[in-house]
């Protein structure tokens, strides 16, 4: 049983790392895509087609398989350690994983939005959007490491403090980018 648990855990790590890398890459492409939509010359069409292709490939080739590997291997781990399903830390971790999965699906909607002729959010929106999985990941990692030994007060303060720090940095960067475009 230990062998299968360790195999599932190793594949789970690989899946999660690939999922996060894919999400960060996808949203970074969306930043560039949104910037390209502001161009007025012939390069706009060329860049938009290339970014659409890159977004589709990142989602289909990197993210979708990584999500499946993460969920399947995580489920195998839970089937081998079912006691974790009775513990609060796992409930919160699963909630954060559901939120991350929802965020991933939300990104797919933005791939379609950027491909349409309708207005998509600005590159500043996508820059801020790229920080959401970082916050979720931080919460998930601390839960996975500390498990039932987690200090809930410190975890909540840490996650919300980290989110506030990222929000502050995004606002500061957005002001700087807006000022340099004027």
Steps between C-alpha positions, in 0.01 A plus 500: 500500500783740583648451153173598330451795731849632423448447126167686513657777709790541255264519201275736697797735556587488130138571407468794739829655392397467135154640575643807671765553231232471232268746673775758550610459138143523365412818684834658403408432135163665570684811623687518169184422304313785670790735423498389135127584475592864561722517192370670188736368235525175304697332776182486711343229285818293485558524875138424588502183290826387658383572854170318439693195385737519798211537746315201354812284506594599855153415619449176307854358503634614839216596733225244427725192537665652810162561666394141430826358632474717814142403578537130414821452698367710788189281506716188507694645794171571681376147432819368662474746792120540547541633856607831345146550375389535862749779575432872467824584324403268213155657471656845460765366261230340284305829506810685377554232233141544383560876485820441300311269264230766462769759427644268235157473337463879527825534305352288221217752476756777461667310216165516319448864598839605364433306178167678446456840346338622822689706752723308735648638822822697490848360548491644853204274582692196381809604695288508816321180404835323479545542876185309602651150463804611703277578797307173466825306461646654816196396702504149354872444556490600868199275556671206327821545698356562849188283467319464835786686672400824326452808716178632344548852627851523354386336175213748454717801588772371266268437204314830539823690568659346192192589295511859630871526417437375146203736457718791612775401256250463213349843568843659519612331177174598327549866595858487372393338172211745455734796563756373248230459231386861533 
